[in-house]
Amino acid sequence: MQLYNSLTHQKETFKPRFGNDVSMYTCGPTVYHFAHIGNLRSYIMEDVLEKALRYEGYNVKRVMNITDVGHLASDADTGEDKMLKGAKRENKTVMQIAQFYTDAFFADCRKLNIKTPDVVEPATNCIDEYIDMIEKLLEKGYAYLAGGNIYFDTSKLNKYYVFNDHDEEDLAVGVRDDVEADDNKRNKADFVLWFTKSKFEDQALKWDSPWGVGYPGWHIECSCISKKHLGEYLDLHCGGIDNAFPHHTNEIDQSEAYLGHEWCSTWFHVHHLNTAGGKMSKSKGEFLTVSLLEEKGYNPLAYRLFCLQSHYRQNLVFSWENLDNAAGTYSKLVNRVAALKPDDSKQPNLEAAKPYQEKFLKALTNDLNTSLAITSVYDVLKARDLDSVTKLYLLGDFDRVLSLGLVEAAAKVRAANATATAKPAGSGEYTIAGPADASEEEAAKVTALLTARYEARKAKNWAESDRIRDELAAMGVVVKDSKDGAVWSRA
């Protein structure tokens, strides 16, 4: 696997420290609101990376935190705690907010076929670990107490800005003009490890500590949760590009100061999802969620495909037109897969399949080139040297990584068409086909109405036929009749 390492600023051969075992850490969500689709782009690409490593033969243990305390509005050390902000907005407790939006996050992940990490740890579970790390950093001279808070002293480092090839705009998170200076800091880049004093006094979650009642800073949680579950060495750390500074920079500083050796060898950063107005952000007010896409009639997996069509290190521009194109592509792919004929009595030709698998793996191991991996899907569909059984085998094999659900969606299309047929007068069958991304419930309802409409027309019951036509129109269903059946779509 060749991966671009943000730490060394070049593509490298990925080499786990301990043989075939990969320790992988993913920065999780701050659960004060719904995740927007820009956030979810990062989780989609991290999911593909984990599955690609498994496809290549690695044993992967992936850990993710859930930030339910300590993440301030500036992404640095000032502003209101985001969890408290969410609790005030909805008149709930912080923990009610955390549970609701944690559940909502994983519901979105399921819709996008994102695998749940092997370990998911809320930040509030690890207070003892934070205190232990901070005490050792104080003992070693890397931290100091000032104004009631514990700060990390960046002047003790040989180099602080390790991700220095990123755009200035990316590095500006947390150092915006509206961020107030903290007079307790010895150096501008110093950051808080533990708060006992902050600009607001109504912090909901507080714990006893050797320095007084308070709460942890945001950056400390990932260092401690990673060490708790993955040990002192980490092979692969993932996150959005906006986490490179200050969050990941500060993680490296405190972890290596605590451990006394290099901590993580490879850093994987996913770039922004932009709109016409710039980077998608909750702070701008309106943002797009998976639920909103569904309300507008989109299959969430069409959005996954949209993300896979672009490289993770390129900013991706979202527009409804671009998503329409991806949805159309997804629907066409499902219909092409549905045209393949399964045959349980036959075995796939594994020898014929091998070159296609090798090409697919080559795309993945070239810095996770998902757009080229999608091309392998088309290569299989148009291949003349493969029968349907082998094609379906390969498409299922590729979906271990791509997770687009093409084979499953195609099977539903075949089943819907098979169960929805009715014998017309004369020869042949009356077949019904609809959008590949239709849900089972939607497809079943429309199929039942079209079948009833066919029976009414066959019986020359034109009034009933017209009534059903009007009911379908009221549902937003457009029907195109042919001599062999009907094809329906959404208006």
N, C-alpha and C positions, 0 to 999 in steps of 0.2 A: 504494500500500500504506500503510494507516494502522496503525502499531504503537505500543504503549505503550513508552515509553522510560524505563527505570528511573533514568536519570541526571537527567532533567528532571521525572519523575513525572507525565507526561501522554501522551496519545495524540498522535502527530505523523505528518505525511506523511513517509514514508521517502524520503530523497534521497541516493543515492550521490554521492560526491565527484567521480567521474570518469564522467559520462554514464550509460551503461547497464551499466557494469561494477561488480559488487558484490564487495567483499572481506569475507569472513565467517570468523570464528574461533570454534571450539567448544572449550571445555575438555574434554579427554579423560579417560579413566579412569586411576586409580592401579591398576596391574595386579598387586595382591598377593592378590586373591581374585576369585571370580566376581562379576560385576555383579548386583545385585539388581534386581527389576522396578521399584523406585522410581527407581534410577539410570537405568534404560532409558526411563522415561517422558520424561525430559529429552531423551534422544537421539531418541526418536520425534518429539517436537514440534519439535526443531531440524531434523530431516529433513523434516518437513512444511513448515516455513518455507523451507528451501532450495528445495524443489520448487515451492512456491507462487510464489516469486520467479522461478524459471525459467518457470513457467506464465504469469506476467504478462509475460514477455519479457526479463527481465534475464539478463545473463551473470554467473554466480556462480562465484567461486573460493573454495572452502571449505578451511580448514586446521584440523587437530586435532592436539594433542599426545598423547603417551602418557607418563604420569608413571611412570618406572621408577627414580627416585631423588629424595630430598629432601623427600618428603611425610611430615611427622611426625604422630604419632598425635593431637595436639591440634588439628591444622589450623593451628597457629600455629608457634611456635619451640621447643616443648618436647615431650618424649616420644620414643618409639622410632620410627625410620624404618619406615613401613608395609611397605616392600619387605623389609626385614630381618626384620620380624615374620612375614611370610608364608614366608620362606625357613626360619626356625627351625621354624615350625609343620609344614612338610612335609619337613624335612631335605634341602633342595635348595639350590643356589646362587641368589643373587638374580637372575641373568640367566636361569636355567632357569625360575624362577617368573615372571619378566616375560614370557618367550616363551610359556609355557603359558597364562597368563591373558590375554595379548593375543590369542592365537588363539581362546580361548574367548569373549572379548568380541565379536570379529568374527563368530564362528559364531552367537552370539545375534542380532547385528544382521542377519545374512542371514535368519534365521528370522522376524524382524520386518519384513523388507523395508526396512531402513534402509540407505540408500546410503552406501558408503564415501566419506569426504571426498576431495577431489582430492589433498590432501597430508596424510600422516600422519607425524609426526616424533616419535621417542622423545626424551625429555629428555636422555638420556646422549649423544646425537649432537652436542650444541651447547655443550659446555663452553667452547670458545674464545669463543663469542658472549657467554656469561655474564660471563666475565672482562673482555671488552672493555667491556661496559656498566657493570660495577661500577667499573672503573678511571676511566671518565669521570664517574660519579656522585661518586667520591672527589675528582676534580679540581675539580668544580663545587661542592663543599661540601655535597652532599646525603647523603653517607655518611661514616661514621667507623669506625675500628678500635678495638675494645675487647675485652679478654680473649681475643684471638686470632681473634675473629669480625668480620665486616664488617656493620654495621647501616645501615639507611636512617634518616635523621633526619627524623621527621615534623614537628618544630617549624619546619622551613624552609618548610612549606606554608601557603598562605592558608586552605585548608580540607581537612580529612582525611576526615571522615565524609560522603562524597558521596551514599551511598545511604541517606539518613537517614529515609526514610518506611517502611522495612521494620519488621516486628514485632520487638520486643525479643528474642524467642526466636530469630528468624532471625539477628540480629546477635550473639548470644551464642556462636556457634561460635568456639572458640579462646580464649575468656576464661572458661572454666568454673572452678568452685571448685577442681578438682583440678589446674589448671595452675599450675606453680611459677613464681614471679617470677624474672626474669632481671636480676640486679644490674648487669650490664654495660650495660644500656640507659639512655640519657639520659632518655628519655621512655617512658611506659607503652606507647604505640602503636607505637614503633619496631619494626622487624622485620629479621630476618637475611637478608642477601643471599648471604653465603658463610660456611660453618662451617669452622673448623679445630679448635675446641673445642666439645664438647657433653657432655651428661650421661652418654653411653655411649661406650665406646672401641672397640667392635667393629663400627663402620660398615664394611660390605663394600666399597662403592665409594668410592674417593678419587682425587683428581687433584692434580697439582702446580699451584700458583698463585703469584702474587707475594706472597701472605700466608702461604704454607705449604701443606702437603698437607691437602686437605679436600674439601668437596662443596658444591654450590649449595643455597640455600634453595628452597622450593617455588615462591614467587611469581615469581621471576625468569624461570622457564622460558617461561611463556606470552608475556611481553613480548618476549623474544628470538626465539622461534619465529615469532610473528606478524610481527615486523619482518623476519626473514630471508626469509619467503615472500610477504608481502603489502605490504611497504614501510612507510614512516613514518606512513601514514594508514590507519585501519581503519574501515570503514563499519558493521560489525555484529559485536558480541561476544555470544556465547550461553553459558548455563550454568544450573545449578540455582540456586534462590533462596538456598540455603545457601552458595553461593560468593560472594554479593554482598559479604559481610564475613567474614573479612578479605581473602580472596584477590583478588577483583576490585578492591576498594578499593586494595590495595597495588600491583596491576598498573598502575592509572591513575597512582598517585603516581610510581613509578619510571620508567615509560615517558615521561611528560610532563616529568619532571625531566631525563631523558636527552635527549629530542628538542628540548625548548624550545618546544613548541607542543601544541595539543590533539591527542590521539591517536585516540580512538574516539568517534564521534558518537552511536551508538545501542547501548543495552544491553538484551538480551532475556533475561529470567529466567523459568524454569519452576518452578512451585510444587510443594510436596511431595506424594508419595503417602503417605497415612496409613493405618494400621490402627486397630483398636479401641484398641490400646495406644499410639498416637501415631505419630510419623514413623518410617518404615521405616529401619533402620540396621544395618550390619554389626556395629557395636560392641555391639549387644544380643544377639549370638550367632546366633540363628536368623534366616534371611531367605529370601525367596522368589526363586527363579531361574527362568529360562525352561525349563531342563531339568526342574525340579520341576513346572511347569505341564504340560509334555508327559507326564511320568510319570502325572499325574492325568487324562490324556486330553484336555487342552485344546489346541486349535490356537493357536500363538503369535499368529496374526493376529486371533484373538478378543480377545486382550489389547490389541493395537494399536487395534482398534475401541473397546474399553472406554476407552482414553485419549482417542481422538478425540471421544467423546461428551461430553467435559467441556472447559471452556476452560482454556488453559494457565496462566492467572493465578489459578485457583481450586485450593485443595487438593482432592485427589481421594481419596475413602475407598475402600480396597480391602476386599472381603470375598468369600468364595467364592460367596455368593448373588449379589452384584453381577457377578462374573465369569460365573456360570452364565447370568445374564440376557443378558450381552453375547455369550456363546457361542451362545445360542439365537437371538439376533438375527442373528448372523453366518450361522448355518446357514440361517435362513429367507431371508436375502438371497441366498445362493448358490442356493438352490432356485428362487427367483423369477427369477433371471438364467438358470438352467438351462432354465426354461420358454420362454425366448425362442428363436426359430428362426433360426440363422445362414443366410445365403444369399450365397455368394460371387459369384453372378451379379448381385447388386444393389449399388448404391452408396448410402451414407447420404444423407439429405436434409439437407445442410449448412445450408440456410436455416432449416429447421424446428428444427435443433439449436441455432442461435445464441442464442436467448433463454435457453435452459437453461444454456449456457456462461457467459453474462453474469451470471446469477443466482449460479452457482457461484463465479465470480471475485469477485463483490461480497461474498460471505460470507468468502472468504479474505482479501480486502484490508481487511476490517473487523476489524483486530487478530487475524487468524488465527482466525476463528470456525469451528472445525472441526465443531462440532455442527450449525451451520446448513448447512455444506457437505455433511454426511451427509444432511440433509433433501433436498438436490438429487438425491441418488441415488434416494430414494423418489419424488420428483416425476417423474423419468424413467420409473421402473418403472410408475407408474400413469397416465402420459400417454396420452391418447386420440388425440393428433395426431401421434404418432410410431409408425413401424413397428418391427419387431424389429431390423432391420439398423441403423437410426438409434439405437435405444436401446442396442444393444451398442457402437456407435461412441462414444456419449456416456459410457457407463460406463467404457470403456477410456480415454477422454480424461480423465475425472475421476481415474482411478487413477494417472495421471502424478503426482498430488499425494497422494492418499489412500493409495495402495499397499496396498490390502486384498486384491488378487488375486482379486476376485470373478469376473471374466470367465474367468480361467484355471481357477479352482475349478469354475465352472459347466460349462466344457468337459469337465472330467474326469468330472463327474457324467453328462453326456450320453453321453460315450464309454463309460463303465462300463455304463450302461443299454443302450446299443446293442449292445455286444459280449457282454453277458451274457444276451441274450434267447435262448430256446429255444422251438421250436414245440410247443405243447401239442395235445392232441386237440381237435378242434373249431376254432372260429374265434378270431382274435386272437393275441396274443403274450404270453409269460410275461415280465414285466418285473421287474427287481430294483432297488430304490432303497435308499440308505443315508444316513448322516449326511454333510452337505456337507463337514465338516472331516476326513473319513476320508482317510488317506494312500493313495497308489496301491497300496502293498503290502497294506494292510489290506483295502481295497475288493476287490482282485483275489482275495484268499484267501477272503473271505466269499462273493463272487459265485460262485466255482468250487464251493464247498460247497453253496450254495443251488441251483445249476444241477444238480449231481449228485443232490441230494435230490429235485428235481422229476422228474428222469429215473427215479429209483428208485420214486417214488410212481406215476408213469405206468405203470411196469412191474409195479406191485403188489408191489414188493419192500419190504415194510413193515419188515423187520428192518434193511435197509440205511438206509432212511429214518430210522428211530429212532436208529440209530447216528450218523448225520450230525447229527441234532437234538441229541443229547447232546454231540457234539464242539463244536457251535456254542455250546451252553450253557456248556460248560467254558471257552470263549474269552470268555465274558461277553457274548455276542450274543443279543439278544431278537428273535424273528422274528414278524411279524404277517402271516398269509397272507390273500390275497383271491382272488377268482375270476380276476383277471388277472395275479397274480404275488405278490410278497412285498416287504415293507418291513422292513428290519432296523435295529436301534438297539443302543446299548450299555446294559448293565444298570445 
